[in-house]
Amino acid sequence: MARILKINQEYPQGRLIGQAVEALNNNHLIAYPTDTTYGLGASLFSKKAIERIYLLKPHKKTKPLTFLCADLSDISNYAYVPDDAYRIMKKLTPGPFTFILNATKEVPKLVMTKRKTVGIRVPGDNICQALIRELGNPIISTTAVNQNREYFDDPDLIKDSLGHALEYVIDGGIRPYDQSTVIDFSGGDEPVVIREGKGDVSFLY
């Protein structure tokens, strides 16, 4: 059963971040706060943990997982970023946005979509950023949701529902469920807003 790690939102404690990252490096899953809602995360390089995410997801492999990167410099390792896309992404990161981009060969097949695209985020949440930077590679993430498609805003509820499959639940306080705004750059020309969520994209219209 998962253990709760209560981490300070403004000043994440390095010792506790280290515990969570050790779990990720040992092929475990964690639940953690993002700038939209709570997510379930695995290390990009942990095939076992990523497969476990797919087992927990109610929609299995019909929806892609998301790469959470520390900053834009990480993204070029996993996706092709056109110049126009980069300029827009620079304005919007870090923040509650997911960018759909064409994948590079560095992306494991397990997290590749049929279209050979990836969804990438640079979150603004302090705890989330501390985790990614300490880990040293992207976190593969999906929204914390159970088989009944119930979303969670409370870490204690996540522990009760999904704790059997997690090593840690990071308590970053109540996070009302919200969605990231999704912008598709994979077409090559104009960006396409696939979903309007928390992130403001009014300047694109």
Residue pairs with C-beta under 8 A, 6 or more apart in sequence:
1 159
1 163
1 164
2 31
2 158
2 159
2 162
2 163
2 164
2 166
2 167
2 168
2 169
3 167
3 168
3 169
4 155
4 156
4 159
4 168
4 169
4 170
4 171
5 16
5 19
5 20
5 168
5 169
5 170
5 171
6 16
6 171
7 13
7 16
7 17
7 127
7 170
7 171
7 172
9 33
9 125
9 126
9 127
9 172
9 173
10 126
11 126
12 126
12 127
12 130
14 130
14 134
17 127
17 130
17 131
17 134
18 134
19 168
20 30
20 32
20 131
20 168
20 170
21 131
21 134
21 135
23 30
23 167
23 168
24 30
24 41
24 42
24 43
24 46
24 49
24 131
24 135
24 139
25 43
25 46
25 135
26 167
27 42
27 43
27 46
27 48
27 49
28 49
28 166
28 167
28 168
29 40
29 41
29 42
29 49
29 52
29 53
29 56
29 165
29 166
29 167
30 40
30 41
30 166
30 167
30 168
30 169
30 170
31 38
31 39
31 40
31 41
31 144
31 155
31 158
31 159
31 162
31 166
31 168
31 169
31 170
32 38
32 39
32 41
32 127
32 128
32 131
32 169
32 170
32 172
33 39
33 125
33 127
33 128
33 170
33 172
33 173
33 175
34 68
34 121
34 123
34 125
34 128
34 141
34 175
35 94
35 95
35 96
35 123
35 124
35 125
35 128
35 198
36 96
36 175
36 177
36 178
36 179
36 180
36 197
36 198
37 143
37 144
37 151
37 152
37 153
37 175
37 176
37 177
37 178
37 179
38 143
38 144
38 152
38 153
38 155
38 158
38 172
38 175
39 68
39 141
39 142
39 143
39 144
40 53
40 56
40 141
40 142
40 143
40 144
40 162
40 166
41 68
41 131
41 139
41 140
41 141
42 49
42 50
42 52
42 53
42 139
42 140
42 141
43 49
43 135
43 137
43 139
43 140
44 67
44 108
44 111
44 137
44 138
44 139
44 140
45 108
45 137
47 108
47 110
49 140
50 65
50 108
50 110
50 111
50 140
51 110
52 165
53 65
53 140
53 142
54 60
54 61
55 165
56 146
56 147
56 162
56 165
57 63
57 142
57 145
58 145
58 146
58 147
58 148
58 149
63 142
64 111
64 113
64 117
64 118
64 119
65 111
65 119
65 140
65 141
65 142
66 98
66 119
66 120
66 121
66 140
66 141
66 142
67 78
67 111
67 118
67 119
67 120
67 121
67 138
67 139
67 140
67 141
68 120
68 121
68 122
68 123
68 128
68 132
68 138
68 139
68 140
68 141
69 75
69 78
69 120
69 121
69 122
69 132
69 138
70 122
70 129
70 132
70 133
71 93
71 94
71 122
72 81
72 86
72 89
72 90
72 93
72 122
74 138
75 81
75 89
75 99
75 101
75 120
75 122
77 104
77 106
78 103
78 104
78 106
78 107
78 118
78 120
78 138
79 99
79 101
79 102
79 103
79 104
79 107
79 118
79 120
80 101
80 102
80 103
80 104
81 89
81 101
81 185
82 185
82 188
84 191
85 99
85 101
85 185
85 191
88 183
88 185
88 191
88 204
89 97
89 99
89 122
92 183
92 199
93 122
93 124
94 122
94 123
94 124
94 129
95 122
95 123
95 124
95 199
96 123
96 124
96 178
96 180
96 181
96 197
96 198
96 199
97 121
97 122
97 180
97 181
97 182
97 183
97 199
98 119
98 120
98 121
98 180
98 181
98 182
98 183
99 119
99 120
99 121
99 182
99 183
99 185
100 117
100 118
100 119
100 182
100 183
100 184
100 185
100 186
100 194
101 117
101 118
101 120
101 185
101 186
102 116
102 117
102 118
102 186
103 112
103 113
103 116
103 117
103 118
107 118
111 118
111 140
112 118
115 186
117 186
119 182
121 141
121 180
123 129
123 132
125 172
127 170
127 172
128 139
131 139
131 170
132 138
132 139
143 151
144 151
144 152
144 158
144 162
145 151
145 152
146 152
146 161
146 162
150 161
151 177
152 158
152 161
152 177
153 174
153 175
153 176
153 177
154 174
155 169
155 170
155 171
155 172
156 171
158 166
158 169
159 166
159 169
163 169
178 197
178 198
179 195
179 197
179 198
180 195
180 197
180 198
180 199
181 193
181 195
181 196
181 197
181 198
181 199
181 200
181 201
182 193
182 194
182 195
182 197
183 191
183 192
183 193
183 194
183 201
183 204
184 191
184 192
184 193
184 194
185 191
191 204
193 201
193 204
